[in-house]
Amino acid sequence: MAKILLIETATAVCSVALSVDGKIRFLKEEIGLNLHASNLTLFIEDVVSKSDLKFSDLDAVAVSKGPGSYTGLRIGVSTAKGLCYALEKPLIAVETLEMMAAGFKIQNPDYQGLICPMIDARRMEVYTSVYDSNLNLLQPTSAKIIDENSFAEFQSENTITFLGDGAAKCADSLKNQNALFSDLSFNSAANMHLLAEKAYNDNKFEDVAYFEPFYLKDFVLTQPKKKV
């Protein structure tokens, strides 16, 4: 039985879960700004202690690799790498948008349309991709500025569900008889377990020393405006 610690910090959600043999046993998460630095290690300690396991009992650590918040991803990945290095355990990276699509499918197992997870990237831009109902990737992850023509090639013949914290702001631009919108974000470590278990069984691990988050866009530091 694989015991995998799951970490998700790509958005405003700070989420930690423990998966045992592909099933979630414990979950601790909170939504809010600037929570990751102060809460992540506390959540990890709490989840592991409630499981009656020692850190050395873990078989792997899985982390949501992005895209998403630069700061959140940096904290999540550096914490996961630190644990793997100290415990000599393998590191698993889960693509954040695929995790969101998987979470939607877990909650809607009979759904046969397309799935379009979206992460807010400010203004009318989102990080997004498109999956079919079997989680096959139809459109690779990209940063998109959304308008009325976005995803037209998919909406013409398919039902497509938009989800995540970037979907609500795009609803007016994407109005279509085949467009559905979910109010849920699905940014939760609880949605990583099947993807992480598959990666573990396939021995699909990252190089702990060199692995970096999938930021998608370079971090831009802006100077505050001077007061007049």
Secondary structure, 3 states (H helix, E strand, C coil): CCEEEEEECCCCEEEEEEEECCEEEEEEEEECCCCHHHHHHHHHHHHHHHCCCCHHHCCEEEEECCCCCHHHHHHHHHHHHHHHHHHCCCEEEECHHHHHHHHHHHHCCCCCCEEEEEEECCCCEEEEEEECCCCCEEEEEEEEECCCCCCHHHHCCCCEEEECCCCHHHCCCCCCCCEEECCCCCCCHHHCHHHHHHHHHCCCCECCCCCCCCCCCCCCCCCCCCCC
